[in-house]
Amino acid sequence: MALNQINYIAAIACLLCLLPKSTLSAFPSTSWVSFAHLLLPSSEDNTITAASFVFNVPESPVNLYGLTSPGWYLALVSNDGQEIVRLAHAWGVDRPQFYIFQEHYHNSNHYWWQSLPGHVLPGDIVVGKVSLVQGGYNLTLFSNITGQSTLNFVPKLSTTAFSELYLVMEHYPLACDELPQSNVIFTDINIDVNRETVHLSADSWNITNPVDHICDIRLSTDATGKRFVFQW
């Protein structure tokens, strides 16, 4: 194997170590900073069969080499709280640039998988989709500017359905200059439950924000319940 190939593989391995990961034994996780939880009627028969969103990649942080790696993502969680699938975007601290990637984690056996990351640029528009198929979910992330795409299938490991959906910011920054210089915005959120479209509004969500954080991090939505802004 050529030396440049070895260096590339080593760099990717290092990057994967630094992208956000959680030890998820319950939800919300203690590493979640701000998050919105989709409110659905309590039923074991509810299954999230599809979800999609558009994500605006923000401006780079002032501190390109901060010690934390904040991430933002849409997450599906199984009804028993043991399994999570997420479509994510984060700042990579070893290589100062934004990445998109997908993750799959099961708490009971500590199974964890992460896709290879795709590089995206400030101002980029990323489209994310998740859809239920036989045996699991198809995951899609696509960048309109760089053309990066991440397409994967993840098997469903839990015996219960994926009935919970969250929009999340994860990892508290140690200093405010580790945050992007512009807001992080999700738009055009669409969700299907049991193959039927959910009619969203602001009342469809329960939003949790940190108390007295130094950067005044806040998550909010509008009347449609389809647009979310993480701001500070």
N, CA, C and O of each residue as an XYZ file, in Angstrom:
928
protein
N       0.848     -1.193      0.000
C       0.000      0.000      0.000
C       0.882      1.241      0.000
O       1.861      1.303      0.744
N       0.543      2.245     -0.838
C       1.342      3.456     -0.947
C       1.253      4.261      0.335
O       0.275      4.182      1.077
N       2.321      5.052      0.580
C       2.393      5.825      1.813
C       1.253      6.820      1.903
O       0.687      7.009      2.980
N       0.897      7.469      0.784
C      -0.181      8.448      0.858
C      -1.526      7.790      1.177
O      -2.385      8.413      1.802
N      -1.717      6.523      0.748
C      -2.932      5.797      1.109
C      -2.959      5.499      2.600
O      -4.002      5.612      3.245
N      -1.810      5.118      3.144
C      -1.721      4.837      4.581
C      -2.015      6.100      5.372
O      -2.752      6.054      6.357
N      -1.445      7.234      4.954
C      -1.686      8.487      5.659
C      -3.159      8.867      5.598
O      -3.713      9.357      6.582
N      -3.804      8.645      4.443
C      -5.223      8.972      4.308
C      -6.057      8.132      5.264
O      -6.935      8.653      5.952
N      -5.783      6.832      5.307
C      -6.546      5.945      6.184
C      -6.334      6.320      7.639
O      -7.279      6.303      8.428
N      -5.107      6.659      8.005
C      -4.816      7.064      9.381
C      -5.550      8.345      9.736
O      -6.068      8.489     10.843
N      -5.590      9.279      8.787
C      -6.283     10.547      9.039
C      -7.773     10.322      9.238
O      -8.375     10.915     10.133
N      -8.381      9.465      8.407
C      -9.804      9.174      8.549
C     -10.076      8.498      9.881
O     -11.045      8.832     10.562
N      -9.215      7.538     10.262
C      -9.406      6.849     11.541
C      -9.352      7.835     12.693
O     -10.154      7.749     13.623
N      -8.410      8.775     12.640
C      -8.298      9.782     13.684
C      -9.528     10.668     13.700
O     -10.041     11.003     14.768
N     -10.004     11.050     12.527
C     -11.180     11.898     12.420
C     -12.384     11.216     13.039
O     -13.143     11.853     13.770
N     -12.576      9.934     12.762
C     -13.724      9.225     13.285
C     -13.698      9.169     14.799
O     -14.748      9.133     15.441
N     -12.499      9.162     15.376
C     -12.395      9.163     16.830
C     -12.869     10.481     17.420
O     -13.376     10.514     18.541
N     -12.706     11.573     16.670
C     -12.982     12.886     17.211
C     -14.377     13.397     16.898
O     -14.838     14.345     17.535
N     -15.062     12.791     15.931
C     -16.414     13.218     15.659
C     -17.313     12.810     16.814
O     -17.021     11.846     17.521
N     -18.432     13.558     17.012
C     -19.241     13.329     18.212
C     -19.753     11.905     18.332
O     -20.281     11.337     17.376
N     -19.590     11.329     19.531
C     -20.149     10.027     19.865
C     -20.778     10.161     21.253
O     -20.388     11.034     22.029
N     -21.733      9.314     21.562
C     -22.366      9.348     22.864
C     -22.393      7.960     23.458
O     -22.467      6.972     22.728
N     -22.335      7.872     24.767
C     -22.623      6.626     25.458
C     -24.095      6.703     25.830
O     -24.446      7.289     26.854
N     -24.955      6.119     25.008
C     -26.382      6.360     25.083
C     -27.069      5.255     25.867
O     -27.359      4.189     25.324
N     -27.327      5.507     27.131
C     -28.058      4.553     27.950
C     -29.483      5.015     28.176
O     -30.335      4.215     28.563
N     -29.759      6.285     27.945
C     -31.094      6.853     28.103
C     -31.157      8.123     27.278
O     -30.136      8.721     26.940
N     -32.376      8.519     26.963
C     -32.557      9.729     26.175
C     -33.493     10.672     26.919
O     -34.498     10.232     27.477
N     -33.173     11.968     26.934
C     -32.012     12.588     26.298
C     -30.706     12.246     27.006
O     -30.684     12.002     28.213
N     -29.618     12.233     26.236
C     -28.297     11.988     26.793
C     -27.803     13.236     27.518
O     -28.191     14.350     27.166
N     -26.964     13.062     28.513
C     -26.409     14.205     29.240
C     -25.500     15.063     28.370
O     -25.204     16.203     28.729
N     -25.050     14.535     27.228
C     -24.197     15.308     26.328
C     -25.013     16.177     25.355
O     -24.447     16.960     24.592
N     -26.343     16.032     25.389
C     -27.188     16.852     24.532
C     -27.315     18.249     25.119
O     -27.622     18.400     26.302
N     -27.084     19.263     24.309
C     -27.109     20.652     24.771
C     -28.515     21.225     24.633
O     -29.127     21.622     25.624
N     -29.023     21.266     23.414
C     -30.392     21.689     23.113
C     -31.019     20.637     22.220
O     -30.340     20.046     21.380
N     -32.324     20.397     22.398
C     -32.951     19.400     21.539
C     -34.457     19.609     21.485
O     -35.066     20.158     22.404
N     -35.035     19.156     20.385
C     -36.485     19.159     20.198
C     -36.951     17.720     20.064
O     -36.362     16.942     19.314
N     -37.994     17.367     20.780
C     -38.539     16.013     20.789
C     -39.905     16.034     20.119
O     -40.785     16.793     20.527
N     -40.088     15.209     19.097
C     -41.375     15.111     18.416
C     -42.390     14.454     19.346
O     -42.138     13.381     19.894
N     -43.538     15.104     19.520
C     -44.587     14.589     20.392
C     -45.592     13.803     19.562
O     -46.251     14.347     18.675
N     -45.695     12.529     19.864
C     -46.654     11.664     19.194
C     -47.560     11.025     20.242
O     -47.146     10.853     21.388
N     -48.787     10.673     19.868
C     -49.635      9.937     20.808
C     -48.917      8.675     21.276
O     -48.297      7.970     20.479
N     -49.006      8.399     22.565
C     -48.316      7.239     23.114
C     -48.923      5.956     22.564
O     -50.085      5.634     22.811
N     -48.098      5.235     21.809
C     -48.574      3.981     21.234
C     -47.386      3.146     20.802
O     -46.467      3.644     20.151
N     -47.410      1.866     21.168
C     -46.344      0.970     20.728
C     -46.457      0.652     19.236
O     -45.545      0.074     18.646
N     -47.594      1.039     18.629
C     -47.792      0.783     17.208
C     -47.194      1.873     16.329
O     -47.126      1.705     15.111
N     -46.760      2.986     16.915
C     -46.184      4.070     16.125
C     -44.788      3.690     15.632
O     -43.941      3.261     16.415
N     -44.559      3.850     14.346
C     -43.240      3.648     13.762
C     -42.934      4.816     12.838
O     -43.734      5.147     11.962
N     -41.776      5.441     13.032
C     -41.355      6.493     12.123
C     -40.848      5.816     10.855
O     -39.828      5.126     10.865
N     -41.578      6.025      9.767
C     -41.278      5.320      8.518
C     -40.453      6.167      7.551
O     -39.845      5.631      6.624
N     -40.426      7.490      7.761
C     -39.605      8.357      6.912
C     -39.432      9.703      7.586
O     -40.296     10.148      8.340
N     -38.304     10.351      7.308
C     -38.056     11.717      7.770
C     -37.054     12.355      6.819
O     -36.164     11.686      6.294
N     -37.209     13.653      6.606
C     -36.277     14.366      5.736
C     -36.115     15.793      6.231
O     -36.961     16.309      6.962
N     -35.016     16.428      5.823
C     -34.736     17.797      6.236
C     -33.738     18.421      5.281
O     -33.078     17.729      4.505
N     -33.638     19.741      5.349
C     -32.600     20.493      4.659
C     -31.801     21.228      5.721
O     -32.367     21.804      6.650
N     -30.469     21.203      5.576
C     -29.576     21.757      6.598
C     -28.644     22.778      5.954
O     -28.014     22.499      4.934
N     -28.561     23.964      6.559
C     -27.661     25.007      6.083
C     -26.352     24.933      6.852
O     -26.346     25.112      8.070
N     -25.238     24.671      6.164
C     -23.936     24.593      6.830
C     -23.522     26.009      7.259
O     -23.473     26.908      6.419
N     -23.225     26.224      8.542
C     -22.936     27.570      9.042
C     -21.507     28.010      8.748
O     -20.717     27.273      8.158
N     -21.196     29.240      9.178
C     -19.833     29.751      9.064
C     -18.928     29.042     10.070
O     -19.378     28.645     11.145
N     -17.662     28.888      9.719
C     -16.698     28.214     10.593
C     -16.541     28.970     11.914
O     -16.737     30.185     11.955
N     -16.190     28.266     12.995
C     -15.936     28.960     14.264
C     -14.683     29.823     14.191
O     -13.814     29.607     13.346
N     -14.602     30.802     15.085
C     -13.397     31.637     15.173
C     -12.208     30.795     15.588
O     -11.123     30.903     15.016
N     -12.423     29.956     16.587
C     -11.371     29.055     17.076
C     -11.441     27.758     16.279
O     -12.267     26.888     16.558
N     -10.566     27.638     15.286
C     -10.622     26.474     14.397
C     -10.152     25.194     15.067
O     -10.459     24.099     14.596
N      -9.411     25.320     16.159
C      -8.824     24.143     16.812
C      -9.283     24.043     18.268
O      -8.487     23.735     19.155
N     -10.573     24.307     18.506
C     -11.115     24.186     19.853
C     -11.061     22.754     20.352
O     -10.829     21.822     19.581
N     -11.274     22.591     21.634
C     -11.145     21.277     22.260
C     -12.417     20.442     22.167
O     -12.388     19.240     22.429
N     -13.526     21.065     21.799
C     -14.769     20.314     21.648
C     -15.173     20.277     20.185
O     -14.687     21.061     19.369
N     -16.069     19.353     19.868
C     -16.531     19.180     18.495
C     -18.054     19.161     18.487
O     -18.657     18.090     18.432
N     -18.689     20.346     18.542
C     -20.153     20.378     18.559
C     -20.729     19.728     17.312
O     -20.156     19.822     16.226
N     -21.874     19.064     17.481
C     -22.540     18.415     16.356
C     -24.035     18.654     16.415
O     -24.595     18.910     17.480
N     -24.677     18.567     15.255
C     -26.118     18.770     15.124
C     -26.676     17.648     14.282
O     -26.072     17.272     13.277
N     -27.832     17.097     14.675
C     -28.332     15.953     13.925
C     -29.812     15.690     14.160
O     -30.411     16.166     15.124
N     -30.380     14.910     13.237
C     -31.699     14.310     13.407
C     -31.483     12.880     13.863
O     -30.663     12.156     13.298
N     -32.220     12.476     14.889
C     -32.034     11.138     15.466
C     -33.362     10.412     15.584
O     -34.365     10.986     16.009
N     -33.354      9.147     15.205
C     -34.456      8.238     15.485
C     -34.050      7.344     16.643
O     -32.927      6.841     16.682
N     -34.960      7.146     17.584
C     -34.667      6.349     18.774
C     -35.741      5.280     18.923
O     -36.931      5.543     18.744
N     -35.304      4.078     19.250
C     -36.250      2.977     19.420
C     -37.111      3.194     20.659
O     -36.734      3.913     21.584
N     -38.274      2.554     20.654
C     -39.234      2.746     21.735
C     -38.689      2.307     23.083
O     -39.103      2.830     24.117
N     -37.762      1.349     23.087
C     -37.172      0.898     24.352
C     -35.977      1.749     24.778
O     -35.370      1.478     25.814
N     -35.629      2.778     23.992
C     -34.543      3.676     24.360
C     -33.162      3.087     24.241
O     -32.215      3.624     24.816
N     -33.017      1.991     23.508
C     -31.736      1.304     23.433
C     -30.976      1.529     22.133
O     -29.772      1.283     22.069
N     -31.665      1.993     21.098
C     -31.041      2.061     19.782
C     -31.266      3.442     19.175
O     -32.345      4.019     19.305
N     -30.231      3.970     18.507
C     -30.332      5.281     17.878
C     -29.727      5.231     16.481
O     -28.702      4.590     16.248
N     -30.389      5.922     15.561
C     -29.877      6.139     14.211
C     -29.853      7.641     14.005
O     -30.840      8.319     14.290
N     -28.738      8.175     13.512
C     -28.699      9.632     13.342
C     -27.960     10.051     12.079
O     -27.020      9.402     11.622
N     -28.437     11.178     11.536
C     -27.828     11.829     10.386
C     -27.249     13.142     10.896
O     -27.985     14.020     11.347
N     -25.931     13.270     10.822
C     -25.249     14.292     11.618
C     -24.348     15.193     10.784
O     -23.962     14.886      9.656
N     -24.041     16.318     11.410
C     -23.124     17.322     10.863
C     -22.310     17.826     12.039
O     -22.876     18.129     13.090
N     -20.978     17.925     11.888
C     -20.144     18.333     13.007
C     -18.873     19.011     12.518
O     -18.479     18.890     11.358
N     -18.249     19.725     13.441
C     -16.955     20.357     13.194
C     -15.864     19.374     13.587
O     -15.861     18.878     14.713
N     -14.927     19.081     12.669
C     -13.821     18.182     12.972
C     -12.628     18.958     13.474
O     -12.077     19.782     12.745
N     -12.215     18.713     14.707
C     -11.178     19.535     15.320
C      -9.770     19.184     14.833
O      -8.867     20.015     14.923
N      -9.568     17.957     14.316
C      -8.229     17.625     13.830
C      -7.999     18.198     12.434
O      -6.896     18.640     12.111
N      -9.045     18.187     11.613
C      -9.039     18.891     10.336
C     -10.116     19.959     10.431
O     -11.297     19.619     10.494
N      -9.753     21.243     10.445
C     -10.740     22.292     10.727
C     -11.707     22.505      9.568
O     -11.534     23.409      8.752
N     -12.726     21.654      9.514
C     -13.761     21.772      8.496
C     -14.992     21.005      8.965
O     -14.922     20.195      9.889
N     -16.124     21.275      8.308
C     -17.364     20.598      8.650
C     -17.476     19.272      7.897
O     -16.987     19.120      6.778
N     -18.145     18.312      8.562
C     -18.357     16.994      7.976
C     -19.812     16.571      8.143
O     -20.484     16.977      9.091
N     -20.282     15.762      7.221
C     -21.565     15.071      7.376
C     -21.279     13.575      7.502
O     -20.348     13.058      6.884
N     -22.074     12.898      8.293
C     -21.870     11.462      8.505
C     -23.126     10.871      9.133
O     -24.032     11.602      9.532
N     -23.176      9.551      9.218
C     -24.302      8.825      9.792
C     -23.792      7.894     10.889
O     -22.653      7.430     10.848
N     -24.655      7.629     11.868
C     -24.262      6.746     12.974
C     -25.420      5.826     13.360
O     -26.595      6.127     13.149
N     -25.028      4.696     13.934
C     -25.979      3.695     14.414
C     -25.398      3.104     15.689
O     -24.270      2.610     15.696
N     -26.173      3.155     16.770
C     -25.669      2.687     18.071
C     -26.754      1.900     18.791
O     -27.924      2.283     18.777
N     -26.355      0.787     19.425
C     -27.261      0.025     20.275
C     -26.627     -0.101     21.652
O     -25.499     -0.574     21.792
N     -27.373      0.331     22.669
C     -26.794      0.440     23.998
C     -26.553     -0.903     24.674
O     -25.555     -1.063     25.375
N     -27.436     -1.862     24.481
C     -27.348     -3.087     25.275
C     -26.099     -3.900     24.960
O     -25.550     -4.554     25.846
N     -25.643     -3.869     23.709
C     -24.419     -4.609     23.365
C     -23.292     -3.698     22.904
O     -22.257     -4.167     22.431
N     -23.502     -2.366     23.046
C     -22.502     -1.352     22.687
C     -22.064     -1.453     21.222
O     -20.940     -1.099     20.866
N     -22.974     -1.940     20.393
C     -22.716     -1.912     18.951
C     -22.674     -0.459     18.485
O     -23.540      0.340     18.840
N     -21.668     -0.126     17.691
C     -21.552      1.246     17.179
C     -20.954      1.224     15.785
O     -19.925      0.594     15.538
N     -21.620      1.925     14.882
C     -21.152      2.061     13.499
C     -21.227      3.519     13.095
O     -22.164      4.230     13.460
N     -20.228      3.963     12.335
C     -20.234      5.317     11.794
C     -19.772      5.268     10.344
O     -18.815      4.571     10.007
N     -20.461      6.014      9.498
C     -20.083      6.069      8.092
C     -18.800      6.869      7.920
O     -18.395      7.605      8.821
N     -18.163      6.725      6.762
C     -17.088      7.627      6.414
C     -17.648      9.038      6.278
O     -18.763      9.202      5.784
N     -16.904     10.067      6.703
C     -17.424     11.433      6.658
C     -17.290     12.040      5.267
O     -16.420     11.657      4.485
N     -18.168     12.992      4.977
C     -18.080     13.774      3.754
C     -17.828     15.233      4.093
O     -18.472     15.778      4.989
N     -16.909     15.867      3.398
C     -16.552     17.263      3.651
C     -17.605     18.186      3.052
O     -17.985     18.022      1.893
N     -18.086     19.168      3.843
C     -19.013     20.181      3.351
C     -18.489     21.560      3.719
O     -17.648     21.690      4.608
N     -18.983     22.591      3.039
C     -18.469     23.944      3.166
C     -19.515     24.885      3.745
O     -20.712     24.658      3.567
N     -19.080     25.953      4.444
C     -20.027     26.976      4.887
C     -20.850     27.501      3.715
O     -20.323     27.764      2.634
N     -22.144     27.648      3.949
C     -23.046     28.061      2.892
C     -23.625     26.910      2.099
O     -24.532     27.105      1.289
N     -23.111     25.712      2.322
C     -23.600     24.533      1.624
C     -25.023     24.201      2.090
O     -25.421     24.546      3.202
N     -25.765     23.538      1.233
C     -27.095     23.039      1.560
C     -27.032     21.518      1.549
O     -26.706     20.910      0.529
N     -27.342     20.913      2.677
C     -27.296     19.454      2.814
C     -28.717     18.930      2.961
O     -29.490     19.429      3.779
N     -29.053     17.926      2.169
C     -30.352     17.268      2.250
C     -30.168     15.931      2.956
O     -29.294     15.144      2.595
N     -30.995     15.684      3.960
C     -30.935     14.426      4.693
C     -32.253     13.681      4.624
O     -33.323     14.285      4.702
N     -32.171     12.355      4.476
C     -33.373     11.524      4.412
C     -33.126     10.208      5.126
O     -32.025      9.658      5.081
N     -34.166      9.707      5.786
C     -34.144      8.377      6.376
C     -35.467      7.722      6.038
O     -36.519      8.350      6.158
N     -35.428      6.456      5.613
C     -36.665      5.778      5.227
C     -36.616      4.315      5.651
O     -35.595      3.642      5.506
N     -37.726      3.846      6.171
C     -37.841      2.457      6.618
C     -37.995      1.532      5.419
O     -38.827      1.758      4.540
N     -37.173      0.486      5.403
C     -37.261     -0.558      4.377
C     -37.240     -1.911      5.100
O     -37.177     -1.965      6.328
N     -37.292     -2.972      4.346
C     -37.276     -4.298      4.951
C     -36.007     -4.508      5.771
O     -34.906     -4.486      5.222
N     -36.152     -4.712      7.084
C     -35.020     -5.038      7.938
C     -34.270     -3.869      8.532
O     -33.364     -4.074      9.340
N     -34.621     -2.629      8.156
C     -33.875     -1.506      8.716
C     -34.217     -0.190      8.038
O     -35.341      0.011      7.579
N     -33.226      0.716      7.980
C     -33.440      2.046      7.418
C     -32.383      2.369      6.370
O     -31.209      2.030      6.525
N     -32.818      3.030      5.302
C     -31.903      3.650      4.356
C     -31.616      5.075      4.813
O     -32.532      5.815      5.170
N     -30.340      5.454      4.800
C     -29.905      6.781      5.238
C     -29.241      7.500      4.076
O     -28.430      6.917      3.356
N     -29.592      8.786      3.896
C     -29.031      9.574      2.810
C     -28.645     10.957      3.318
O     -29.433     11.612      3.999
N     -27.435     11.402      2.989
C     -27.009     12.783      3.168
C     -26.359     13.224      1.866
O     -25.511     12.518      1.320
N     -26.760     14.405      1.363
C     -26.231     14.879      0.091
C     -25.949     16.363      0.163
O     -26.788     17.142      0.616
N     -24.745     16.761     -0.292
C     -24.318     18.157     -0.311
C     -24.500     18.736     -1.703
O     -24.055     18.147     -2.688
N     -25.154     19.891     -1.786
C     -25.408     20.522     -3.081
C     -24.174     21.202     -3.661
O     -24.067     21.325     -4.881
N     -23.237     21.650     -2.824
C     -22.061     22.385     -3.306
C     -20.905     21.438     -3.606
O     -20.391     21.415     -4.725
N     -20.495     20.656     -2.606
C     -19.338     19.778     -2.807
C     -19.711     18.493     -3.528
O     -18.837     17.791     -4.038
N     -21.005     18.179     -3.576
C     -21.431     16.943     -4.212
C     -21.183     15.706     -3.367
O     -21.369     14.584     -3.838
N     -20.761     15.902     -2.112
C     -20.546     14.767     -1.225
C     -21.875     14.088     -0.939
O     -22.878     14.752     -0.677
N     -21.877     12.770     -0.989
C     -23.085     12.022     -0.647
C     -22.717     10.837      0.225
O     -21.674     10.211      0.038
N     -23.582     10.537      1.175
C     -23.383      9.412      2.077
C     -24.662      8.595      2.073
O     -25.691      9.036      2.585
N     -24.596      7.409      1.498
C     -25.762      6.543      1.345
C     -25.469      5.212      2.027
O     -24.493      4.540      1.694
N     -26.312      4.834      2.980
C     -26.065      3.594      3.711
C     -27.386      2.962      4.150
O     -28.420      3.622      4.249
N     -27.306      1.667      4.406
C     -28.394      0.921      5.039
C     -27.935      0.493      6.426
O     -26.815      0.008      6.588
N     -28.803      0.674      7.436
C     -28.486      0.179      8.775
C     -29.580     -0.790      9.210
O     -30.764     -0.486      9.065
N     -29.203     -1.943      9.737
C     -30.212     -2.921     10.161
C     -30.860     -2.500     11.471
O     -30.226     -1.863     12.312
N     -32.103     -2.852     11.634
C     -32.811     -2.618     12.890
C     -32.467     -3.744     13.855
O     -32.697     -4.916     13.557
N     -31.909     -3.383     15.025
C     -31.458     -4.373     15.989
C     -32.443     -4.571     17.138
O     -32.498     -5.651     17.726
N     -33.223     -3.534     17.463
C     -34.165     -3.623     18.578
C     -35.401     -4.430     18.188
O     -35.748     -4.536     17.012
N     -36.046     -4.988     19.189
C     -37.298     -5.694     18.949
C     -38.476     -4.727     18.939
O     -39.570     -5.088     18.504
N     -38.262     -3.497     19.415
C     -39.322     -2.498     19.424
C     -39.143     -1.535     18.247
O     -38.070     -1.461     17.649
N     -40.205     -0.805     17.931
C     -40.187      0.109     16.795
C     -39.413      1.385     17.124
O     -39.226      1.732     18.290
N     -38.972      2.072     16.076
C     -38.415      3.410     16.229
C     -39.587      4.397     16.256
O     -40.168      4.721     15.220
N     -39.916      4.858     17.441
C     -41.101      5.707     17.622
C     -40.762      7.101     18.137
O     -41.661      7.917     18.340
N     -39.480      7.385     18.349
C     -39.067      8.686     18.878
C     -38.168      9.383     17.862
O     -37.336      8.748     17.214
N     -38.349     10.701     17.731
C     -37.517     11.495     16.832
C     -37.079     12.770     17.544
O     -37.873     13.426     18.218
N     -35.791     13.111     17.381
C     -35.214     14.298     18.007
C     -34.408     15.099     16.994
O     -33.842     14.540     16.054
N     -34.360     16.404     17.192
C     -33.355     17.274     16.592
C     -32.452     17.723     17.715
O     -32.933     18.201     18.742
N     -31.126     17.577     17.536
C     -30.206     17.676     18.669
C     -28.978     18.520     18.336
O     -28.450     18.462     17.225
N     -28.536     19.304     19.315
C     -27.158     19.801     19.352
C     -26.457     19.057     20.467
O     -26.954     19.007     21.592
N     -25.295     18.473     20.163
C     -24.563     17.679     21.153
C     -23.180     18.267     21.403
O     -22.546     18.806     20.496
N     -22.726     18.153     22.640
C     -21.421     18.573     23.141
C     -21.374     20.076     23.463
O     -21.454     20.931     22.580
N     -21.243     20.355     24.758
C     -21.119     21.728     25.232
C     -19.759     22.287     24.847
O     -18.744     21.641     25.105
N     -19.705     23.470     24.237
C     -18.403     24.085     23.963
C     -17.760     24.569     25.255
O     -18.447     24.991     26.186
N     -16.431     24.501     25.300
C     -15.716     25.031     26.461
C     -15.611     26.546     26.401
O     -15.453     27.208     27.427
N     -15.701     27.091     25.191
C     -15.677     28.542     24.991
C     -16.555     28.859     23.794
O     -16.715     28.032     22.897
N     -17.128     30.065     23.781
C     -18.087     30.408     22.728
C     -17.440     30.514     21.356
O     -18.128     30.384     20.344
N     -16.122     30.749     21.299
C     -15.472     30.854     19.983
C     -15.303     29.499     19.307
O     -14.801     29.426     18.186
N     -15.721     28.411     19.987
C     -15.725     27.084     19.362
C     -17.011     26.829     18.572
O     -17.120     25.830     17.860
N     -17.980     27.735     18.701
C     -19.241     27.603     17.986
C     -19.154     28.277     16.621
O     -18.356     29.198     16.444
N     -19.967     27.835     15.641
C     -19.995     28.512     14.343
C     -20.335     29.993     14.505
O     -20.976     30.397     15.475
N     -19.892     30.792     13.535
C     -20.144     32.226     13.591
C     -21.527     32.608     13.063
O     -21.868     33.791     13.035
N     -22.317     31.636     12.650
C     -23.693     31.891     12.238
C     -24.579     30.784     12.784
O     -24.092     29.746     13.234
N     -25.879     31.016     12.740
C     -26.826     30.048     13.287
C     -26.802     28.735     12.508
O     -26.441     28.692     11.332
N     -27.193     27.683     13.190
C     -27.371     26.373     12.559
C     -28.867     26.196     12.322
O     -29.660     26.253     13.261
N     -29.250     25.980     11.062
C     -30.664     26.015     10.692
C     -31.066     24.721      9.975
O     -30.425     24.299      9.012
N     -32.143     24.104     10.471
C     -32.806     22.992      9.788
C     -34.125     23.514      9.213
O     -34.859     24.226      9.898
N     -34.428     23.164      7.955
C     -35.688     23.573      7.341
C     -36.316     22.384      6.622
O     -35.723     21.310      6.518
N     -37.527     22.605      6.132
C     -38.229     21.615      5.298
C     -38.285     20.243      5.959
O     -38.073     19.221      5.306
N     -38.568     20.229      7.238
C     -38.657     18.961      7.959
C     -39.989     18.285      7.635
O     -41.058     18.880      7.770
N     -39.895     17.039      7.208
C     -41.086     16.239      6.904
C     -40.935     14.873      7.564
O     -39.857     14.279      7.542
N     -42.016     14.384      8.148
C     -41.970     13.137      8.911
C     -43.192     12.296      8.575
O     -44.311     12.808      8.524
N     -42.977     11.006      8.347
C     -44.072     10.046      8.158
C     -44.072      9.057      9.323
O     -43.025      8.544      9.717
N     -45.236      8.804      9.858
C     -45.427      7.788     10.893
C     -46.451      6.782     10.370
O     -47.543      7.152      9.939
N     -46.080      5.523     10.417
C     -46.946      4.458      9.886
C     -47.342      4.744      8.442
O     -48.481      4.506      8.038
N     -46.378      5.262      7.665
C     -46.539      5.550      6.228
C     -47.478      6.721      5.955
O     -47.883      6.925      4.810
N     -47.830      7.489      6.974
C     -48.692      8.650      6.788
C     -47.963      9.911      7.239
O     -47.243      9.895      8.237
N     -48.154     11.011      6.497
C     -47.475     12.270      6.793
C     -48.003     12.876      8.086
O     -49.213     12.945      8.304
N     -47.083     13.314      8.938
C     -47.443     14.004     10.176
C     -47.614     15.489      9.859
O     -46.729     16.109      9.269
N     -48.744     16.049     10.250
C     -48.999     17.478     10.027
C     -48.393     18.254     11.193
O     -48.952     18.293     12.289
N     -47.247     18.868     10.937
C     -46.451     19.491     11.989
C     -46.912     20.915     12.289
O     -47.480     21.598     11.436
N     -46.653     21.344     13.525
C     -46.820     22.722     13.961
C     -45.859     22.937     15.125
O     -45.166     22.005     15.531
N     -45.809     24.127     15.653
C     -44.941     24.388     16.808
C     -45.321     23.508     17.994
O     -44.471     23.136     18.803
N     -46.614     23.179     18.088
C     -47.089     22.348     19.202
C     -46.724     20.878     19.048
O     -46.967     20.081     19.954
N     -46.139     20.510     17.900
C     -45.743     19.115     17.678
C     -44.459     18.753     18.413
O     -44.067     17.587     18.439
N     -43.793     19.756     19.016
C     -42.463     19.555     19.568
C     -42.365     20.021     21.016
O     -43.016     20.981     21.427
N     -41.544     19.323     21.765
C     -41.134     19.802     23.092
C     -39.658     20.168     23.015
O     -38.823     19.309     22.728
N     -39.324     21.437     23.270
C     -37.954     21.933     23.123
C     -37.325     22.122     24.497
O     -37.925     22.712     25.396
N     -36.102     21.608     24.643
C     -35.336     21.742     25.881
C     -34.065     22.516     25.595
O     -33.306     22.152     24.696
N     -33.820     23.586     26.354
C     -32.621     24.402     26.209
C     -31.845     24.415     27.519
O     -32.433     24.240     28.586
N     -30.523     24.620     27.452
C     -29.719     24.648     28.682
C     -30.038     25.881     29.524
O     -30.495     26.901     29.007
N     -29.796     25.774     30.799
C     -30.029     26.875     31.732
C     -28.695     27.533     32.059
O     -27.757     26.872     32.505
N     -28.620     28.849     31.832
C     -27.453     29.647     32.235
C     -26.153     29.156     31.607
O     -25.118     29.127     32.273
N     -26.195     28.775     30.348
C     -24.952     28.441     29.664
C     -24.254     29.716     29.223
O     -24.912     30.688     28.853
N     -22.917     29.720     29.260
C     -22.157     30.940     28.993
C     -22.397     31.489     27.589
O     -22.242     32.689     27.362
N     -22.773     30.627     26.648
C     -22.964     31.076     25.266
C     -24.426     31.360     24.941
O     -24.750     31.731     23.813
N     -25.312     31.187     25.924
C     -26.747     31.438     25.740
C     -27.272     30.672     24.526
O     -27.910     31.257     23.651
N     -27.010     29.391     24.474
C     -27.454     28.548     23.368
C     -28.961     28.337     23.458
O     -29.496     27.998     24.514
N     -29.640     28.546     22.313
C     -31.089     28.410     22.270
C     -31.523     27.720     20.988
O     -30.963     27.949     19.915
N     -32.539     26.863     21.123
C     -33.181     26.229     19.980
C     -34.618     26.716     19.927
O     -35.301     26.765     20.950
N     -35.078     27.076     18.733
C     -36.457     27.535     18.574
C     -37.011     27.049     17.243
O     -36.258     26.700     16.334
N     -38.336     27.030     17.141
C     -39.013     26.700     15.890
C     -40.032     27.779     15.570
O     -40.301     28.650     16.397
N     -40.602     27.723     14.369
C     -41.633     28.689     14.005
C     -42.998     28.006     14.046
O     -43.117     26.866     14.494
N     -44.030     28.716     13.572
C     -45.392     28.200     13.677
C     -45.592     26.917     12.878
O     -46.462     26.111     13.207
N     -44.787     26.724     11.822
C     -44.962     25.539     10.976
C     -44.436     24.271     11.624
O     -44.866     23.174     11.267
N     -43.503     24.400     12.580
C     -42.843     23.229     13.159
C     -41.930     22.511     12.201
O     -41.534     21.371     12.445
N     -41.589     23.181     11.094
C     -40.732     22.584     10.075
C     -39.380     23.292      9.947
O     -38.529     22.857      9.171
N     -39.178     24.364     10.690
C     -37.930     25.133     10.630
C     -37.415     25.323     12.048
O     -38.138     25.796     12.925
N     -36.139     24.944     12.268
C     -35.526     25.057     13.585
C     -34.219     25.825     13.479
O     -33.460     25.656     12.524
N     -33.965     26.673     14.474
C     -32.749     27.475     14.517
C     -32.040     27.247     15.840
O     -32.605     27.488     16.907
N     -30.791     26.777     15.765
C     -29.896     26.750     16.932
C     -29.092     28.054     16.885
O     -28.404     28.326     15.902
N     -29.180     28.850     17.942
C     -28.505     30.152     17.948
C     -27.839     30.402     19.283
O     -28.120     29.725     20.272
N     -26.940     31.396     19.299
C     -26.184     31.755     20.505
C     -25.776     33.212     20.422
O     -25.128     33.725     21.334
